[in-house]
Structures are given as C-alpha cells and as structure tokens.
C-alpha cells in the first residue's frame, strides 16, 4: 500500500513556542509505515497559503497546520473545496477551532490523531474571496487582534495583556446588520460571527454554534457598564454567554455588517482592513478536516 504523503507547515512564531524539536517528535510518533512526512517552515505572511496550494498540485494526501488559528486560516483557505484534508497541531495563543474539535493541546497526542486519519467536513464563512473557519469579528476583539499582531510578546498571557490595554481606551460603535434579509441597528461593544462556539482557551461566545449546521451565529455584545465585566468573563468561560442580557445571538446564512467609520476586522484572529461594509456568507461542508 502506498504511504500517504503529509506536508507539515510549521509557523515558527505562533504561540510564542519554539518548535525546533518538532520534526524529531513527528518521526517518533507518526506511523512511518503509513505516512511519509515532509516539513516546511513559513517565513512570510501568506506563506502557509502558498505552501498548501502547492501541496494540492503536488498531490499530497493531507496538509497539517502546526500553528494557531491564523495558520489554520491560511491553509484552510487554500484547501477549501479540495479533497485534501487539513490536520491541526495546536500551537497558537487561542486555538479556538482545535479546542472545539477536541484536538489535544499536547503535540504527541495531536500527532496520534493524525495517525487515525479520521476526517469530517466542516462549514466555513466567506468574506469576498477570504475564508474563516472559527470566528470573524468587528469591534473590541478585532481591535485586540490588530494590536496583538504587532506585539513581540506572544502566547495567551501576551494576548490578555493586549486585551487589557485596548479595553482601557475602547469605546463601543454603531453597526447596521442585515441577517438573512432582516435589518438590526445596534450600538455594540463588538460583533462576532461564529462558526464554532469559542474564541479559544475555552472562552465560549456562541455556546450553541456548530461547524456543520449550515449557519453562522452572529453574536452582538451590547454596550455594558464596566462593573459588569467580571460577570461577562464568567459567562464566557461557563458557556452561558447566551444567558447574558448584554449578549444577543442571531443565526443566519447571509450577513452584511456596516460600521460607522473605519476599524479593523479579524478573520480567525488575523486583522485586516475590509472597509466599512462586510458581506459574509456560509459555505456548507467546504473543508475536510482531520479530527
């Protein structure tokens, strides 16, 4: 039987973790009787996307993202619509999609999942020609992502520090949302569009979201007094955000968000400038993923 050719795409800076011993670990844990691994390291923006596109042309049997949600986004965007599945070794600051899929945070345990080579199809969100697989957002979380992208101190602690710094100056904004034809005018702290339930690190903004229901959950976090913040955090980590009076969740397939003024948007934690109007559609069963 022919060995399956697997490309490991390694983001060397994700999560603030050194990955110098990763290749050796793969050779120790991966079933080399069944799999033939190749390793490539990213060295510039969008490099993971380019490597994954080439992997399709070179007829690899799978591409494994060794990084965080941003690396997963680049590789998933390249593989969407193809028969080549995405695998995940979680090495990011949040690892939202990996947590939801139950992929172990331990490298060896995650590699043993690759050995099983079980896969499923998941939905994705699409904004123009860009994809997201876990979460898109505008408002506070996008501002944090934008600031965090330029920080040198990575990992969950670095992200938390950035979030606190942004919070001290952040002001809610006005948004006009059109969800499956119905218009909502809101002043919001942030608006998250969830394919999976959580941002990462088990912080659940959309507890009932599913990656294979053909829907996206639009989570509107309304303006709230600062003294409520500890309770908001409690809801996030207790999977009860939908029970907060300051959180409104509306499922939909076609979503248009217009913001007042210009501010960053994030797709799977990666900040970008998409203008003041964002059109989002769900694409069902768009990506094969090793789980």
Beta strands, then each sheet from edge to edge (+ up, - down):
strand 1: 4-10
strand 2: 35-41
strand 3: 62-67
strand 4: 85-90
strand 5: 119-127
strand 6: 130-132
strand 7: 135-139
strand 8: 173-179
strand 9: 182-194
strand 10: 198-200
strand 11: 203-204
strand 12: 216-222
strand 13: 247-252
strand 14: 254-259
strand 15: 265-267
strand 16: 270-272
strand 17: 277-290
sheet 1: 2+ 1+ 3+ 4+
sheet 2: 6+ 5- 17+ 14- 8+ 9- 7+ 15- 16+
sheet 3: 6+ 5- 17+ 14- 8+ 9- 12+ 13-
sheet 4: 10+ 11-
end
